[in-house]
Amino acid sequence: MNIPKAVYDPAKKSKNLFTTIPGLITLVISILVAFNVITVDQSGVLQTHATSLLQSGTAVYAAIMGIIAVFKATD
């Protein structure tokens, strides 16, 4: 199966997960609201919690990378 280059171009590696992951979470929440699984009020709270989790995950990743840099860095 060939994917069109307009959708996925393997020559252009994207490192933009900071917009992809929240976008997917927002999409899932929107679908849940559309099918009346959750209410609009619940979706706002859920989006806030998801954002907090992503930010804390980013902070943990940065801390781990900092620790690795301290011990593996060369002058």
Buried (B, 14 or more C-beta within 10 A) or exposed (E): EEEEEEEEEEEEEEEEEEEEEBEEBBEEBEEBBEEEEBEEEEBEEBBEEBEEEBEEEEEEEEEEEEEEEEEEEEE
